[in-house]
Amino acid sequence: MKRSSALLDAGAIALSGLCLLHCLALPLLAAMLPLMGVWAQAEWVHALFVAIAVPVTGFALWRAHRQHRLPVLAMAGAAIGLLLLLAGAMGWPSHDAETPMTVVGSLLLASTHVWNAWRRHRH
């Protein structure tokens, strides 16, 4: 059970990292390679990342919670991170806020999973 929880956390951290990479690196690549600009701005990419992040995070934290009760701060961090990712993917409240909200959401979500992995190894 610990191994599968570790894999879930590692997968969630990797997905958050990919999302962060998408938000920070692809705009730079798009400036150098105009062909990349179309994919970097594709709305389906944002929706795909959120659609993957929600069940992976939910399942990873649910399993961790079953083993050792998670603090409210961990659940709140994950929920806020997912909400920021969702808001960024939907372009809410504005298109200009998309990247900062997505970056903060990704970092918050990844840090929650890192904290969860650290807690699990500590027990």
Helices and strands as residue ranges (DSSP letters): H 2-32, H 34-40, H 43-67, H 72-90, G 95-97, H 98-122
